[in-house]
Amino acid sequence: MNKRTLFITAAAALLLVFIVGALLYTTQKTEQSTALVDTNRDVLIRMHSPTLGKPDAPVVIVEFLDPACETCSAFYPLVKDILAANPDQVRLVLRYAPFHNGSDKVVAVLEAARKQGKFWPALEALLSTQESWSPHHTPQVDLVWQHLEGLGLDMEKMRVDMHAPEIANLIAQDLADGEILKVDKTPEFFVNGKPLPSFGPEQLKILVADELNETKQR
């Protein structure tokens, strides 16, 4: 065996070891995450969480979201498309993970909008204008209000409501639950309690499709 052949063989072997190792790591991480959720299923969904979709939908997507997260903004249309393509079959439950400094105040604004029955329009308005009120990944709540105009909200009431103790408690609860579930980035998805095997839009679509197929076989 000449040196070139030996080098190619060794490189192929190393690549194979790397691929197998990566697959084993991903599998192990997924199994650990699934076991963690199974042990702490009561913290995955809370009664206070905003939801979209039929209450008894067989497939539930739980998303930990930071309104200042660019990837959350990018994923939101995909999540809505999944819901629209599967009416009555998929429900979305939002949990908060305001990891950006100051993002908790934006969450408080959203919760104040929810008190007026305008949570989802407010969320979509802020996600679609994220670059305007969160320059350089730094949320500025004073820049948020202009993007909520036209939604029929009582802004003065919202400025008061956002400081309500129950909103602060809600955010603290979501952060505590996220810590238990080892949520350290956003968006983080769980579909019927199962984490994504790896992060990406296709992985989310595949996991939802798999769960829909399982419900049809029951």
Summary of the structure (lengths in Angstrom):
residues: 218
radius of gyration: 20.8
end to end distance: 56.6
largest distance: 80.0
contacts: 627
relative contact order: 0.16
helix: 61%
strand: 10%
